[in-house]
Amino acid sequence: METVTFRSVVGAVALLLTACAAPQPEIRSNFDRSVDFAQYRTYNIMESAGRNAEGYETLVGQSIRAAVEQEMESRGYVKDADPDLLVNYSVTVRSVQKVSQVPAAGPPAPYYYRGPYYGTWPSYNYDTWVREYDEGTLLIDVVDSKRQQLVWEAAGTGRLRKALTEDTDARARSAVAMLFQRYPFRAGSGAG
């Protein structure tokens, strides 16, 4: 896994926003069922959220931050210096290699003489296909700031597409909104 870079952040955001592209990103979420979410009314973003190894936040990281703030505020949470909840987010990218075999078209090369007379067994010849691509994951964590305990998490994972690096603000808003669709709570009232 590589450090969060501009390319990886843009790619992960682009990945999550390709609603028409196949395959769809895989989105997972979970929350602590023992927690009363009605107790939470305020939030803030963790200081280290979205920062790369050098400690700075990219422009795309800033877009993700703004989108997270928009999602929290749309649920009634108020940004506060001493919050009930802290939100963390990160992006990871990894290289994936998929290997598959498919039956080859026609008989294997040394057995062409059989072709016009009778069929060969399909297990004689296979073509091997290797696909390499980058896969990105956008993670969002919501943490109880007093207990320093994770209370909700979501992750979106899928294949990165290089042609999707334009309009990153809109893509960040859409990607974050996709994950927050799985957040069932509202400030001060628990489940929405």
CORVEN-V69896 format. One record per residue. N is the residue number from 1. RES is the residue in one letter. BURIAL is + if it has 16 or more other C-alpha atoms within 10 Angstrom, else -. D_LAST is the distance of its C-alpha to the last C-alpha in Angstrom with 2 decimals. Layout:
N_RES_BURIAL_D_LAST, N_RES_BURIAL_D_LAST
//
This chain:
1_M_-_36.10, 2_E_-_36.90, 3_T_-_35.70, 4_V_+_33.00, 5_T_+_35.03, 6_F_-_34.55, 7_R_-_35.31, 8_S_+_32.82, 9_V_+_29.92, 10_V_+_30.80, 11_G_+_31.28, 12_A_+_28.01, 13_V_+_26.08, 14_A_+_28.32, 15_L_+_27.76, 16_L_+_24.02, 17_L_+_24.37, 18_T_+_26.85, 19_A_-_24.68, 20_C_-_27.94, 21_A_-_29.91, 22_A_-_30.51, 23_P_-_29.59, 24_Q_+_25.89, 25_P_+_24.68, 26_E_-_23.40, 27_I_+_19.87, 28_R_-_18.89, 29_S_+_16.08, 30_N_-_15.69, 31_F_+_14.22, 32_D_-_15.85, 33_R_-_14.76, 34_S_-_16.86, 35_V_-_14.91, 36_D_-_12.81, 37_F_+_10.30, 38_A_-_10.07, 39_Q_-_13.61, 40_Y_+_13.02, 41_R_+_13.45, 42_T_+_16.04, 43_Y_+_17.02, 44_N_+_20.15, 45_I_+_21.65, 46_M_+_24.17, 47_E_-_27.71, 48_S_-_28.76, 49_A_+_25.86, 50_G_+_27.38, 51_R_+_30.90, 52_N_+_33.82, 53_A_-_36.74, 54_E_-_38.56, 55_G_-_35.67, 56_Y_-_34.88, 57_E_+_31.85, 58_T_+_32.59, 59_L_-_31.68, 60_V_+_29.25, 61_G_+_27.77, 62_Q_+_27.34, 63_S_+_25.54, 64_I_+_23.10, 65_R_+_22.62, 66_A_+_21.97, 67_A_+_19.43, 68_V_+_17.54, 69_E_+_17.73, 70_Q_+_16.49, 71_E_+_13.36, 72_M_+_12.67, 73_E_+_13.60, 74_S_-_11.52, 75_R_+_8.41, 76_G_+_10.53, 77_Y_+_12.61, 78_V_+_16.30, 79_K_+_19.09, 80_D_-_21.48, 81_A_-_24.75, 82_D_-_23.82, 83_P_+_20.15, 84_D_+_17.89, 85_L_+_16.96, 86_L_+_19.40, 87_V_+_18.75, 88_N_+_21.59, 89_Y_+_22.42, 90_S_+_25.58, 91_V_+_27.44, 92_T_+_30.07, 93_V_+_32.63, 94_R_-_35.01, 95_S_-_37.83, 96_V_-_37.65, 97_Q_-_40.68, 98_K_-_40.43, 99_V_-_43.71, 100_S_-_44.31, 101_Q_-_47.45, 102_V_-_48.28, 103_P_-_51.52, 104_A_-_54.00, 105_A_-_55.40, 106_G_-_58.94, 107_P_+_61.08, 108_P_+_61.47, 109_A_-_64.05, 110_P_-_66.95, 111_Y_-_66.70, 112_Y_-_67.00, 113_Y_-_70.24, 114_R_-_68.27, 115_G_-_66.12, 116_P_-_68.37, 117_Y_-_69.40, 118_Y_-_66.47, 119_G_-_62.88, 120_T_-_61.97, 121_W_-_59.36, 122_P_-_56.01, 123_S_-_55.70, 124_Y_-_58.56, 125_N_+_56.76, 126_Y_-_53.24, 127_D_-_51.96, 128_T_-_49.68, 129_W_-_46.96, 130_V_-_45.35, 131_R_-_42.31, 132_E_-_41.28, 133_Y_-_38.19, 134_D_+_35.70, 135_E_+_32.25, 136_G_+_29.56, 137_T_+_26.37, 138_L_+_23.67, 139_L_+_21.87, 140_I_+_18.99, 141_D_+_18.57, 142_V_+_16.36, 143_V_+_18.56, 144_D_+_18.54, 145_S_+_21.36, 146_K_-_23.00, 147_R_-_23.33, 148_Q_-_23.78, 149_Q_-_21.70, 150_L_+_19.57, 151_V_+_16.00, 152_W_+_14.56, 153_E_+_16.78, 154_A_+_17.16, 155_A_+_20.48, 156_G_+_21.84, 157_T_+_25.51, 158_G_+_28.05, 159_R_+_31.46, 160_L_+_32.32, 161_R_+_34.09, 162_K_-_36.47, 163_A_-_36.38, 164_L_+_32.78, 165_T_+_33.39, 166_E_-_33.31, 167_D_-_30.63, 168_T_+_28.90, 169_D_+_26.59, 170_A_-_25.01, 171_R_+_25.07, 172_A_+_23.38, 173_R_+_20.53, 174_S_+_20.17, 175_A_+_20.52, 176_V_+_17.97, 177_A_+_15.43, 178_M_+_16.38, 179_L_+_15.55, 180_F_+_12.24, 181_Q_-_11.11, 182_R_+_11.02, 183_Y_+_8.81, 184_P_-_5.50, 185_F_+_4.85, 186_R_+_5.30, 187_A_+_8.86, 188_G_+_10.09, 189_S_-_7.29, 190_G_-_6.43, 191_A_-_3.81, 192_G_-_0.00
//
